[in-house]
Amino acid sequence: MARIAIDAATWTNTRGYGRFTRGILQALLRANTGFRFTLFADSKIAADDLAGFDVRLVPISEEASKAASAAGRRSLLDMARMSRALSSSEFKAVLFPTVYSYVPVYSRAKKVIFFHDVIADSLPQLTLPNTKGRWLWRLKAHLALQQADQVVTVSTYSRQGLVRHFGLRPEDIAVVSEAPDPIFRRAEGVLPERMVLYAGGFGPHKNVRGLVEAFAAIAPKHPDVRLVLAGENRREVFHSEIGEIERLINGWGLAPRAEFTGYVPDEKLAELMSRAWVLALPSHMEGFGLPAVEAAACGCPVIATCESPLPELLSGGGLFIDPRQPSELAAALDSILSSGAVRSEFAAAATERARALTWQAAAEQLAAVLRSLNLR
């Protein structure tokens, strides 16, 4: 039985990388794949999450999910420690659930590396605030592509981006989908409220400023509607423009109708999504758009960017807008807030589409990728 090492450094990350790592690995470890997996973590993983599985803790000075921030970097010593652990000759393959935590591996093992999107590569000015950070990201991506025996991404949209940006062949990129965790489901007895919900980070590429401006444009017509912005907004390791967003809200006089929740645990987030009239995800680019899929699983329709796979993933479950056209977002908000019947129709379709996405199916896709490597 071939042994596979897995980099689990992003397990504790509270953003998309962490959600994907936890979702795909828990499903993969419980599937009948024919492989033996060993997870290498740089911080303690809750025992209940991986009870009975082989988890090895690599001693480092700072977790990768914190050190690899927009304005920082991991220490060379920490990277060397993780690299040495993953390079053990006992493994036939090494799996990185995201290139974000990639380190070079010096062994004959096959390297399988996820590139979730090309956001930092296509929109560096919106994701990485300084030249040094952009250079280090490009270097990491280049080294990862050089080492990768198999590149994997999370959508056909992202695959097209990898082909366009890095010149890869489509047939050389495998696709393994994402999915909403089971906790994201319609809360019983909860009725929709007049609330526009955003869930995610506050980096410039998320286009939250565009959402605030669109909300300001339709606010006089819909005086009963609130804007709720859910996500870590004070201790963010990624590039953030929370200050600019707050100033914009105050400038438009929206403070009484706009709420920042801060970080919200999944159970509470699922409740918010069940109550929201609509979730807005107007990003300039999304590799998958998991918050929109999670909202759909809770019976909440979406207004989402067309620069993503969401128009296909959630077809019929909402409205899809060009983030470069601010008027489209305002018109979409007005449309869905003006009709309960339209909202109900979108909500039903969104729920149905989200049900088709499961972590079990994603784990089966990943297992097929691993089998294709003919590990012996």
ChimeraX attribute file (.defattr): number of C-alpha atoms within 10 A of each C-alpha:
attribute: neighborCount
match mode: 1-to-1
recipient: residues
	/A:1	10
	/A:2	14
	/A:3	18
	/A:4	22
	/A:5	25
	/A:6	21
	/A:7	25
	/A:8	27
	/A:9	29
	/A:10	27
	/A:11	25
	/A:12	22
	/A:13	18
	/A:14	17
	/A:15	18
	/A:16	17
	/A:17	20
	/A:18	18
	/A:19	19
	/A:20	25
	/A:21	21
	/A:22	22
	/A:23	21
	/A:24	24
	/A:25	22
	/A:26	16
	/A:27	17
	/A:28	22
	/A:29	17
	/A:30	12
	/A:31	14
	/A:32	11
	/A:33	17
	/A:34	11
	/A:35	17
	/A:36	14
	/A:37	22
	/A:38	20
	/A:39	21
	/A:40	19
	/A:41	23
	/A:42	24
	/A:43	21
	/A:44	13
	/A:45	17
	/A:46	10
	/A:47	10
	/A:48	7
	/A:49	10
	/A:50	16
	/A:51	10
	/A:52	8
	/A:53	14
	/A:54	12
	/A:55	19
	/A:56	16
	/A:57	16
	/A:58	19
	/A:59	13
	/A:60	18
	/A:61	13
	/A:62	14
	/A:63	18
	/A:64	26
	/A:65	23
	/A:66	17
	/A:67	17
	/A:68	19
	/A:69	17
	/A:70	19
	/A:71	16
	/A:72	15
	/A:73	15
	/A:74	18
	/A:75	14
	/A:76	9
	/A:77	11
	/A:78	20
	/A:79	17
	/A:80	15
	/A:81	16
	/A:82	24
	/A:83	19
	/A:84	16
	/A:85	18
	/A:86	28
	/A:87	19
	/A:88	16
	/A:89	12
	/A:90	13
	/A:91	21
	/A:92	20
	/A:93	25
	/A:94	27
	/A:95	23
	/A:96	25
	/A:97	28
	/A:98	23
	/A:99	20
	/A:100	21
	/A:101	20
	/A:102	22
	/A:103	21
	/A:104	18
	/A:105	21
	/A:106	14
	/A:107	18
	/A:108	13
	/A:109	22
	/A:110	21
	/A:111	23
	/A:112	24
	/A:113	24
	/A:114	23
	/A:115	22
	/A:116	25
	/A:117	24
	/A:118	21
	/A:119	17
	/A:120	16
	/A:121	18
	/A:122	15
	/A:123	14
	/A:124	19
	/A:125	14
	/A:126	18
	/A:127	21
	/A:128	23
	/A:129	15
	/A:130	13
	/A:131	12
	/A:132	13
	/A:133	19
	/A:134	19
	/A:135	13
	/A:136	13
	/A:137	21
	/A:138	15
	/A:139	12
	/A:140	18
	/A:141	18
	/A:142	12
	/A:143	14
	/A:144	23
	/A:145	19
	/A:146	10
	/A:147	17
	/A:148	18
	/A:149	17
	/A:150	19
	/A:151	23
	/A:152	25
	/A:153	24
	/A:154	21
	/A:155	23
	/A:156	20
	/A:157	19
	/A:158	26
	/A:159	27
	/A:160	17
	/A:161	20
	/A:162	23
	/A:163	16
	/A:164	14
	/A:165	12
	/A:166	13
	/A:167	10
	/A:168	16
	/A:169	12
	/A:170	14
	/A:171	8
	/A:172	13
	/A:173	20
	/A:174	20
	/A:175	21
	/A:176	23
	/A:177	21
	/A:178	25
	/A:179	24
	/A:180	24
	/A:181	19
	/A:182	11
	/A:183	16
	/A:184	22
	/A:185	23
	/A:186	19
	/A:187	16
	/A:188	8
	/A:189	8
	/A:190	12
	/A:191	11
	/A:192	18
	/A:193	15
	/A:194	17
	/A:195	21
	/A:196	24
	/A:197	23
	/A:198	24
	/A:199	24
	/A:200	22
	/A:201	25
	/A:202	24
	/A:203	20
	/A:204	22
	/A:205	24
	/A:206	23
	/A:207	22
	/A:208	25
	/A:209	21
	/A:210	22
	/A:211	24
	/A:212	20
	/A:213	19
	/A:214	20
	/A:215	25
	/A:216	18
	/A:217	18
	/A:218	16
	/A:219	19
	/A:220	10
	/A:221	12
	/A:222	15
	/A:223	10
	/A:224	11
	/A:225	19
	/A:226	22
	/A:227	25
	/A:228	19
	/A:229	23
	/A:230	20
	/A:231	21
	/A:232	21
	/A:233	20
	/A:234	11
	/A:235	9
	/A:236	19
	/A:237	18
	/A:238	20
	/A:239	18
	/A:240	24
	/A:241	19
	/A:242	19
	/A:243	12
	/A:244	14
	/A:245	20
	/A:246	16
	/A:247	12
	/A:248	17
	/A:249	21
	/A:250	13
	/A:251	10
	/A:252	13
	/A:253	12
	/A:254	18
	/A:255	16
	/A:256	10
	/A:257	15
	/A:258	20
	/A:259	15
	/A:260	15
	/A:261	13
	/A:262	14
	/A:263	21
	/A:264	16
	/A:265	10
	/A:266	12
	/A:267	11
	/A:268	13
	/A:269	21
	/A:270	21
	/A:271	19
	/A:272	25
	/A:273	31
	/A:274	28
	/A:275	24
	/A:276	27
	/A:277	27
	/A:278	30
	/A:279	29
	/A:280	28
	/A:281	30
	/A:282	28
	/A:283	24
	/A:284	21
	/A:285	24
	/A:286	24
	/A:287	22
	/A:288	25
	/A:289	22
	/A:290	20
	/A:291	21
	/A:292	32
	/A:293	30
	/A:294	25
	/A:295	33
	/A:296	33
	/A:297	31
	/A:298	27
	/A:299	30
	/A:300	32
	/A:301	34
	/A:302	35
	/A:303	23
	/A:304	27
	/A:305	27
	/A:306	20
	/A:307	22
	/A:308	22
	/A:309	21
	/A:310	27
	/A:311	18
	/A:312	13
	/A:313	19
	/A:314	24
	/A:315	16
	/A:316	19
	/A:317	30
	/A:318	28
	/A:319	24
	/A:320	24
	/A:321	22
	/A:322	16
	/A:323	23
	/A:324	15
	/A:325	10
	/A:326	15
	/A:327	15
	/A:328	16
	/A:329	28
	/A:330	21
	/A:331	17
	/A:332	20
	/A:333	24
	/A:334	18
	/A:335	14
	/A:336	21
	/A:337	20
	/A:338	13
	/A:339	10
	/A:340	13
	/A:341	10
	/A:342	14
	/A:343	21
	/A:344	18
	/A:345	14
	/A:346	24
	/A:347	25
	/A:348	18
	/A:349	19
	/A:350	28
	/A:351	23
	/A:352	17
	/A:353	19
	/A:354	23
	/A:355	14
	/A:356	11
	/A:357	18
	/A:358	18
	/A:359	23
	/A:360	18
	/A:361	18
	/A:362	22
	/A:363	25
	/A:364	18
	/A:365	16
	/A:366	21
	/A:367	18
	/A:368	14
	/A:369	18
	/A:370	19
	/A:371	12
	/A:372	10
	/A:373	15
	/A:374	10
	/A:375	16
	/A:376	8
